[in-house]
Amino acid sequence: MQNVVYLAILLAFAAPLLASDPFAGTWKLNSVRTKFSSGAPAKSATVLIKEQGAILQVTATGITKKDLPWSTKYTIPLEGGVGSVQERDFDGVIVKVLGEHAREVRYMKDGKTLRTRRMVVSNDGNTMQVTAKGNNPFGEIEGLEF
């Protein structure tokens, strides 16, 4: 009986760790592996994704190739759907879950898609590859690897 109690306690503490979203964490731009379709990659980019219950809080900051600072902040539901934008050039964000390690995010302005990003986290959780269609606020086509 005592072993069952210990097992129940162990599972209670392990469950949140097992349920953790693979996108949650701090991601830094790998400028060596980054490929852009046009122009040079940003000088820096850091994306912080925090799991807060049923949503992900996304905060990103960086410096463009022209030394201009940028920042983004929005929330998206873990299960997909419409998110909420707090800061950026878009006013809407919609996420589609493609699998446990893959998501597609559409960034909208006045009901029209500005850009789409497909994000895939490696099975080991060490890298995130982002493929983008559309232009960032500086008119550059994006494609990032973290």
C-alpha positions as CSV (number, residue, x, y, z in Angstrom):
1,M,0.0,0.0,0.0
2,Q,2.8,2.4,0.8
3,N,4.3,1.8,-2.6
4,V,1.1,2.8,-4.3
5,V,1.0,6.1,-2.3
6,Y,4.6,6.8,-3.4
7,L,3.8,6.0,-7.0
8,A,0.8,8.4,-6.9
9,I,2.9,11.2,-5.4
10,L,5.6,10.6,-8.1
11,L,3.0,10.7,-10.9
12,A,1.4,13.9,-9.5
13,F,4.8,15.7,-9.6
14,A,5.8,14.2,-13.0
15,A,2.6,14.9,-14.9
16,P,3.2,18.6,-15.3
17,L,6.7,17.9,-16.7
18,L,5.4,15.4,-19.2
19,A,2.6,17.7,-20.3
20,S,5.0,20.6,-21.0
21,D,4.6,22.1,-24.4
22,P,7.6,21.4,-26.7
23,F,7.6,25.1,-27.9
24,A,7.9,26.5,-24.4
25,G,11.3,27.9,-23.5
26,T,13.8,30.5,-24.7
27,W,14.9,30.3,-28.3
28,K,17.9,32.3,-29.7
29,L,18.5,32.9,-33.4
30,N,21.3,30.7,-34.8
31,S,22.7,33.2,-37.4
32,V,25.1,30.5,-38.8
33,R,22.3,28.2,-39.8
34,T,19.7,30.8,-40.7
35,K,18.9,31.2,-44.4
36,F,16.9,34.1,-45.8
37,S,15.4,34.2,-49.3
38,S,16.3,37.9,-49.6
39,G,18.6,40.1,-47.6
40,A,20.8,39.3,-44.6
41,P,19.6,37.7,-41.4
42,A,18.8,39.8,-38.4
43,K,21.7,40.5,-36.0
44,S,19.8,39.0,-33.1
45,A,16.5,37.5,-32.1
46,T,15.3,35.9,-28.9
47,V,11.9,34.3,-28.5
48,L,10.5,33.5,-25.0
49,I,7.5,31.1,-25.0
50,K,5.9,30.6,-21.6
51,E,3.1,28.1,-21.0
52,Q,0.4,29.7,-18.9
53,G,-2.4,27.1,-18.5
54,A,-4.1,26.6,-21.8
55,I,-2.2,29.4,-23.6
56,L,1.3,30.2,-24.7
57,Q,2.6,33.7,-24.1
58,V,5.1,34.6,-26.9
59,T,7.5,37.5,-26.4
60,A,10.2,38.1,-29.0
61,T,12.9,40.8,-29.3
62,G,15.8,41.4,-31.6
63,I,17.9,43.7,-33.7
64,T,17.5,43.9,-37.5
65,K,20.4,43.8,-40.0
66,K,20.0,47.6,-40.0
67,D,20.4,47.9,-36.2
68,L,16.7,48.6,-35.7
69,P,15.2,47.1,-32.6
70,W,12.0,45.1,-32.9
71,S,9.6,43.4,-30.4
72,T,6.5,41.2,-30.5
73,K,4.1,40.0,-27.9
74,Y,1.1,37.8,-28.3
75,T,-0.7,34.8,-26.8
76,I,-2.0,31.7,-28.6
77,P,-4.1,28.8,-27.4
78,L,-2.2,25.5,-27.0
79,E,-4.9,23.6,-28.8
80,G,-5.0,26.1,-31.8
81,G,-7.3,28.9,-32.7
82,V,-7.4,32.7,-32.4
83,G,-4.8,34.4,-30.2
84,S,-4.5,37.9,-28.8
85,V,-1.9,40.5,-29.9
86,Q,-0.4,42.9,-27.4
87,E,2.5,44.4,-29.5
88,R,3.5,44.3,-33.2
89,D,2.5,45.4,-36.7
90,F,-0.3,42.8,-36.9
91,D,-3.7,42.9,-35.1
92,G,-4.6,39.2,-35.3
93,V,-2.9,35.8,-34.8
94,I,-4.3,32.4,-35.6
95,V,-2.5,29.1,-34.8
96,K,-3.1,25.7,-36.3
97,V,-1.6,22.7,-34.6
98,L,-0.1,20.4,-37.2
99,G,1.3,17.8,-34.8
100,E,3.0,17.6,-31.4
101,H,6.1,19.3,-32.7
102,A,4.7,21.4,-35.5
103,R,2.5,24.5,-35.7
104,E,1.5,27.0,-38.3
105,V,0.9,30.6,-37.2
106,R,-0.9,33.3,-39.4
107,Y,-0.3,36.9,-38.6
108,M,-3.2,39.1,-39.7
109,K,-3.8,42.8,-40.3
110,D,-7.4,44.1,-40.9
111,G,-8.5,40.5,-41.7
112,K,-5.7,39.9,-44.3
113,T,-2.8,37.6,-43.8
114,L,0.5,39.5,-43.6
115,R,2.7,36.4,-43.2
116,T,2.6,32.7,-42.2
117,R,5.2,30.8,-40.2
118,R,5.5,27.1,-39.9
119,M,7.4,26.1,-36.8
120,V,8.8,22.7,-36.1
121,V,10.6,21.8,-32.8
122,S,13.1,18.9,-33.1
123,N,12.2,15.6,-31.2
124,D,15.0,16.3,-28.8
125,G,13.7,19.8,-28.1
126,N,17.0,21.5,-28.9
127,T,16.2,23.3,-32.2
128,M,13.2,25.0,-33.7
129,Q,13.0,25.6,-37.4
130,V,10.8,28.4,-38.7
131,T,9.8,28.7,-42.3
132,A,8.1,31.9,-43.2
133,K,6.0,33.2,-46.1
134,G,5.5,36.9,-46.4
135,N,7.4,39.9,-45.3
136,N,8.3,41.1,-41.8
137,P,7.6,44.8,-40.9
138,F,10.9,45.8,-42.5
139,G,9.9,44.4,-45.9
140,E,12.2,41.4,-45.6
141,I,11.2,37.8,-46.3
142,E,11.8,35.7,-43.2
143,G,13.1,32.3,-42.5
144,L,14.7,31.5,-39.1
145,E,16.3,28.6,-37.3
146,F,16.6,28.7,-33.5
